[in-house]
Each structure stands twice: as structure tokens, then as C-alpha cells.
Amino acid sequence: MPNESCGRYFGRGPRMAPFLAMAVLAVCSLPGRADELEKLLRRPPSPGSLALLAAHLGQDGVAEKLTLGLASPDADTRGTAARLVNLGGERALLPAVQEALNSEKDPAAAQEEIRTLAALGGSSFDAALLAAGRRFSPTLDGHLARILGRIRGPAAFALYFSGLRDLALSDADRKDFFRMATRGTRPSFPRPVASRSSGWSGARLRRSTSWAWRRFLAGAMRRRHSTDAPFESGSR
């Protein structure tokens, strides 16, 4: 396959519409030619025209077309653009993805935008992710918990106890979060810092549900992570 990143387009997130999957498969099986790209860039943004850019990610003009797609009035177009930003690792477009998410009305498009920000943006976009979760609650709460647990691993525990746990998560959502967050190979869990800057405090830790801590410890024991290190204290 000429563009190895095309293969990662499949099997991630919601199932694509058959026509969209076939379009991406067709374009990813062929070398991306310059004349072909020029024709694609002249097309107005749509799910199909953007999907055909999968073999050209990183080339001149593609980022601009994805930016237009993120601002499209069509939800499927916005979702496809967000997925391609993720696929191509286009971190320079994350502000445009966040802008789309901040005003998003469609749950399916929001799901793609959330995944992209969580995968590429790191903790700097946590506030936007939690705000979107609250706005779409309870529709995307489980999705948000699972994507953060899968991508962040043990590092997602701080976000869980500082805000994610307050969403409308079912027992199954919470169990999936802890299962995913503890299935990595990191040698130890990060120690939460009780300080104003981190959002942690002794009172907050004491208020944390015993159920959540049991899941935390169960995952730690299962993966043999270290949990006996004392919590650092940054309070003054």
C-alpha cells in the first residue's frame, strides 16, 4: 500500500458508510499522483471528496481542504475531516478541530472530533473534551471515557477523578475505562500531585468513590503496577 497511514483509517471509531470505506480503499490502493490531487483539491468538501485525499495526506493544499471540511455545514463532512486530521497526524489543525467541536451539534461528528483531539492534542485539550462531554451528555459520555482510557492509559486517572467521573457514565462505561486505562505496559502509575495547579487535593481524594478506587487497585494488581508510593504533596 503506497500510503501506509491509509490502513489505519479502517477499524477506528464508528463504522464508515460502505461508499466511504470503498472510496478510501480504492484511493489507498493506488499511488497518489499530482494531477489526481489537483483535481481533488478543486472539488468542494464532502465526505467522499475528503476521503479520496487519504492517499495525499501531508501534501500541499490538503491541510487547507481539511480546514474547510471542518467548517462545513454538513456534519458528515466535518466528521470525515476530523478523522483525516487524526489519520495524518495533522497537529497544526487541532485548533480548527477544537473550534468545530466547540460549536458541534451532531453527536457522530463530535465523536470524531473528540477522538482526534484526545489522540493528537494531549492534556491541553482536556477542558474542551470535558465541555463537549457535558454538552452531549449522556450520548457521548461512554465514548469519551473509553477513548481517554485507551489513549492515555494510567495517565487518564487524574482526569477521571478531576472531572470525567462526574459525567453520566454507566457502570459498564466506568469498568471499560478502568480496564482500558490499566492494560498498558507502563512500569508504574503516575502519582497524583495534590496541588492547586493540578486540581488535586486531599479532600478531593477522600471524596473519590470507593468503587472507583477499587477498580484502580484491581487494575494495578492485574498489571503489576506500583501503587505503594506515597502521594506527592504540593500544597502550600
Kinemage of the C-alpha trace (Angstrom):
@kinemage 1
@onewidth
@group {chain A} dominant
@subgroup {mainchain}
@vectorlist {calphas} color= white
{ca met a 1} P 0.000 0.000 0.000
{ca pro a 2} L 1.670 3.268 -1.105
{ca asn a 3} L 0.364 5.269 1.810
{ca glu a 4} L 0.806 3.150 4.955
{ca ser a 5} L -1.341 5.504 7.010
{ca cys a 6} L -4.358 4.562 4.897
{ca gly a 7} L -4.512 1.205 6.593
{ca arg a 8} L -5.068 2.892 9.950
{ca tyr a 9} L -8.220 4.507 8.596
{ca phe a 10} L -10.124 1.277 8.994
{ca gly a 11} L -11.199 -0.236 12.281
{ca arg a 12} L -11.106 3.016 14.240
{ca gly a 13} L -14.212 4.521 15.741
{ca pro a 14} L -17.685 4.339 14.238
{ca arg a 15} L -18.164 2.143 11.232
{ca met a 16} L -17.863 4.085 7.993
{ca ala a 17} L -20.632 4.162 5.439
{ca pro a 18} L -19.940 1.498 2.775
{ca phe a 19} L -19.454 4.047 -0.016
{ca leu a 20} L -16.933 5.942 2.078
{ca ala a 21} L -14.988 2.810 3.010
{ca met a 22} L -14.857 1.752 -0.645
{ca ala a 23} L -13.669 5.195 -1.699
{ca val a 24} L -10.818 5.169 0.808
{ca leu a 25} L -9.880 1.588 -0.086
{ca ala a 26} L -9.763 2.458 -3.770
{ca val a 27} L -7.616 5.532 -3.377
{ca cys a 28} L -5.273 3.925 -0.856
{ca ser a 29} L -4.555 1.066 -3.241
{ca leu a 30} L -3.169 3.409 -5.871
{ca pro a 31} L -0.199 5.775 -5.878
{ca gly a 32} L -1.200 9.369 -5.244
{ca arg a 33} L -0.469 11.308 -8.441
{ca ala a 34} L -0.025 15.072 -8.550
{ca asp a 35} L -2.623 15.552 -11.287
{ca glu a 36} L -5.110 13.478 -9.312
{ca leu a 37} L -4.516 15.604 -6.208
{ca glu a 38} L -5.022 18.789 -8.186
{ca lys a 39} L -8.423 17.557 -9.348
{ca leu a 40} L -9.426 16.511 -5.837
{ca leu a 41} L -8.487 19.865 -4.371
{ca arg a 42} L -10.810 21.604 -6.832
{ca arg a 43} L -13.800 19.657 -5.522
{ca pro a 44} L -15.955 21.165 -2.777
{ca pro a 45} L -15.509 19.444 0.608
{ca ser a 46} L -17.753 16.419 1.053
{ca pro a 47} L -17.317 13.061 2.820
{ca gly a 48} L -16.412 11.405 -0.476
{ca ser a 49} L -14.040 14.058 -1.818
{ca leu a 50} L -12.221 14.305 1.508
{ca ala a 51} L -11.910 10.526 1.850
{ca leu a 52} L -10.170 10.444 -1.516
{ca leu a 53} L -7.468 12.677 -0.029
{ca ala a 54} L -6.369 9.878 2.308
{ca ala a 55} L -3.525 8.925 -0.046
{ca his a 56} L -2.322 12.546 -0.208
{ca leu a 57} L -2.127 13.493 3.454
{ca gly a 58} L 0.765 15.832 4.142
{ca gln a 59} L 0.898 17.179 0.601
{ca asp a 60} L 0.406 20.819 -0.350
{ca gly a 61} L -3.167 22.010 -0.235
{ca val a 62} L -4.579 19.063 1.702
{ca ala a 63} L -4.464 20.740 5.122
{ca glu a 64} L -6.335 23.733 3.747
{ca lys a 65} L -9.015 21.442 2.289
{ca leu a 66} L -9.372 19.651 5.635
{ca thr a 67} L -9.763 23.006 7.360
{ca leu a 68} L -12.604 23.835 5.002
{ca gly a 69} L -14.131 20.445 5.727
{ca leu a 70} L -14.061 21.097 9.477
{ca ala a 71} L -16.011 24.312 8.900
{ca ser a 72} L -18.550 22.676 6.576
{ca pro a 73} L -22.269 22.985 7.413
{ca asp a 74} L -22.546 19.234 6.728
{ca ala a 75} L -21.934 17.038 9.792
{ca asp a 76} L -20.630 14.037 7.826
{ca thr a 77} L -18.088 16.278 6.123
{ca arg a 78} L -16.893 17.654 9.456
{ca gly a 79} L -16.574 14.158 10.873
{ca thr a 80} L -14.634 12.898 7.866
{ca ala a 81} L -12.286 15.887 8.014
{ca ala a 82} L -11.626 15.305 11.710
{ca arg a 83} L -10.871 11.636 11.098
{ca leu a 84} L -8.391 12.516 8.353
{ca val a 85} L -6.674 15.050 10.607
{ca asn a 86} L -6.177 12.214 13.084
{ca leu a 87} L -5.061 9.795 10.390
{ca gly a 88} L -2.483 12.208 9.021
{ca gly a 89} L -1.265 13.417 12.415
{ca glu a 90} L -2.024 16.998 11.386
{ca arg a 91} L -1.433 18.630 14.778
{ca ala a 92} L -1.356 22.093 13.217
{ca leu a 93} L -5.094 21.664 12.511
{ca leu a 94} L -6.059 20.861 16.101
{ca pro a 95} L -7.251 24.432 16.808
{ca ala a 96} L -9.642 24.072 13.856
{ca val a 97} L -10.825 20.716 15.221
{ca gln a 98} L -11.404 22.274 18.631
{ca glu a 99} L -13.319 25.150 17.069
{ca ala a 100} L -15.515 22.638 15.242
{ca leu a 101} L -16.098 20.684 18.451
{ca asn a 102} L -16.922 23.790 20.463
{ca ser a 103} L -19.865 24.544 18.174
{ca glu a 104} L -20.706 20.969 17.164
{ca lys a 105} L -24.364 19.925 17.206
{ca asp a 106} L -24.044 16.445 15.695
{ca pro a 107} L -23.024 13.584 18.038
{ca ala a 108} L -21.366 11.492 15.313
{ca ala a 109} L -19.200 14.385 14.128
{ca ala a 110} L -18.397 15.290 17.723
{ca gln a 111} L -17.244 11.729 18.314
{ca glu a 112} L -14.669 12.039 15.532
{ca glu a 113} L -13.546 15.451 16.761
{ca ile a 114} L -13.200 14.181 20.320
{ca arg a 115} L -11.117 11.220 19.186
{ca thr a 116} L -8.802 13.437 17.167
{ca leu a 117} L -8.231 15.934 19.986
{ca ala a 118} L -7.670 13.151 22.519
{ca ala a 119} L -5.249 11.273 20.263
{ca leu a 120} L -3.175 14.174 18.972
{ca gly a 121} L -3.696 17.029 21.403
{ca gly a 122} L -2.887 15.611 24.783
{ca ser a 123} L -3.966 17.135 28.057
{ca ser a 124} L -4.025 20.690 26.695
{ca phe a 125} L -7.436 19.879 25.177
{ca asp a 126} L -8.919 18.198 28.256
{ca ala a 127} L -11.139 21.175 29.106
{ca ala a 128} L -12.623 21.153 25.594
{ca leu a 129} L -13.191 17.390 25.740
{ca leu a 130} L -14.969 17.550 29.099
{ca ala a 131} L -17.062 20.521 27.956
{ca ala a 132} L -18.168 18.556 24.878
{ca gly a 133} L -18.955 15.554 27.032
{ca arg a 134} L -21.192 17.658 29.264
{ca arg a 135} L -22.885 19.305 26.284
{ca phe a 136} L -23.746 15.984 24.630
{ca ser a 137} L -24.363 14.118 27.874
{ca pro a 138} L -25.255 11.323 28.139
{ca thr a 139} L -24.825 10.430 24.459
{ca leu a 140} L -21.019 10.582 24.258
{ca asp a 141} L -20.007 10.111 27.884
{ca gly a 142} L -19.092 6.451 27.476
{ca his a 143} L -17.221 7.138 24.258
{ca leu a 144} L -15.186 9.898 25.892
{ca ala a 145} L -14.278 7.704 28.861
{ca arg a 146} L -13.211 4.805 26.654
{ca ile a 147} L -11.152 6.858 24.234
{ca leu a 148} L -9.284 8.583 27.071
{ca gly a 149} L -8.668 5.314 28.900
{ca arg a 150} L -7.397 3.652 25.738
{ca ile a 151} L -5.179 6.523 24.596
{ca arg a 152} L -3.864 7.870 27.901
{ca gly a 153} L -3.560 4.672 29.905
{ca pro a 154} L -2.823 5.257 33.617
{ca ala a 155} L -2.306 8.972 32.949
{ca ala a 156} L -6.078 9.238 32.451
{ca phe a 157} L -6.762 8.621 36.155
{ca ala a 158} L -6.067 12.246 37.068
{ca leu a 159} L -8.660 13.412 34.526
{ca tyr a 160} L -11.144 10.818 35.724
{ca phe a 161} L -11.055 11.973 39.338
{ca ser a 162} L -10.945 15.662 38.426
{ca gly a 163} L -13.952 15.719 36.098
{ca leu a 164} L -14.602 12.699 33.911
{ca arg a 165} L -16.235 10.746 36.737
{ca asp a 166} L -18.918 13.454 37.061
{ca leu a 167} L -20.340 12.659 33.612
{ca ala a 168} L -23.313 10.343 33.179
{ca leu a 169} L -21.261 7.159 32.953
{ca ser a 170} L -22.879 3.781 33.381
{ca asp a 171} L -21.223 1.042 35.427
{ca ala a 172} L -20.195 -0.580 32.149
{ca asp a 173} L -18.624 2.691 30.952
{ca arg a 174} L -16.612 3.029 34.158
{ca lys a 175} L -15.478 -0.587 34.097
{ca asp a 176} L -14.371 -0.219 30.470
{ca phe a 177} L -12.488 2.961 31.342
{ca phe a 178} L -10.531 1.321 34.144
{ca arg a 179} L -9.927 -1.815 32.126
{ca met a 180} L -8.528 0.167 29.202
{ca ala a 181} L -6.530 2.549 31.371
{ca thr a 182} L -4.776 -0.312 33.161
{ca arg a 183} L -3.984 -2.585 30.249
{ca gly a 184} L -0.774 -0.815 29.201
{ca thr a 185} L 2.795 -1.761 29.987
{ca arg a 186} L 3.913 1.292 31.920
{ca pro a 187} L 6.035 0.301 34.938
{ca ser a 188} L 4.099 2.415 37.430
{ca phe a 189} L 1.042 4.607 37.799
{ca pro a 190} L 1.688 8.333 37.854
{ca arg a 191} L 1.454 9.732 41.366
{ca pro a 192} L -1.162 12.482 41.544
{ca val a 193} L 0.185 15.721 42.926
{ca ala a 194} L -2.035 17.373 45.495
{ca ser a 195} L -1.676 20.977 44.496
{ca arg a 196} L -3.727 23.873 43.265
{ca ser a 197} L -2.136 23.687 39.838
{ca ser a 198} L -3.042 20.031 39.286
{ca gly a 199} L -6.580 20.256 40.600
{ca trp a 200} L -5.954 17.524 43.159
{ca ser a 201} L -6.354 17.968 46.908
{ca gly a 202} L -6.538 15.707 49.937
{ca ala a 203} L -10.228 16.465 50.253
{ca arg a 204} L -10.818 15.584 46.619
{ca leu a 205} L -9.034 12.270 47.016
{ca arg a 206} L -11.056 11.441 50.132
{ca arg a 207} L -14.293 12.192 48.276
{ca ser a 208} L -13.345 9.832 45.443
{ca thr a 209} L -15.719 6.896 45.341
{ca ser a 210} L -14.513 3.687 46.930
{ca trp a 211} L -15.865 1.873 43.851
{ca ala a 212} L -13.517 3.824 41.577
{ca trp a 213} L -10.529 3.227 43.805
{ca arg a 214} L -11.288 -0.494 43.919
{ca arg a 215} L -11.240 -0.533 40.119
{ca phe a 216} L -7.980 1.440 40.180
{ca leu a 217} L -6.323 -1.025 42.569
{ca ala a 218} L -7.700 -4.050 40.731
{ca gly a 219} L -6.164 -2.813 37.515
{ca ala a 220} L -2.909 -2.042 39.268
{ca met a 221} L -2.671 -5.536 40.707
{ca arg a 222} L -3.617 -7.130 37.414
{ca arg a 223} L -0.873 -5.254 35.576
{ca arg a 224} L 1.561 -5.287 38.498
{ca his a 225} L 1.844 -1.538 38.582
{ca ser a 226} L 3.299 0.066 41.660
{ca thr a 227} L 0.739 1.745 43.918
{ca asp a 228} L 2.587 1.787 47.211
{ca ala a 229} L 4.483 5.014 46.518
{ca pro a 230} L 3.098 7.841 48.651
{ca phe a 231} L 1.115 10.617 47.026
{ca glu a 232} L 3.234 13.666 46.500
{ca ser a 233} L 2.046 16.780 48.263
{ca gly a 234} L 2.377 20.085 46.511
{ca ser a 235} L 0.116 22.063 48.794
{ca arg a 236} L 1.472 25.113 50.491
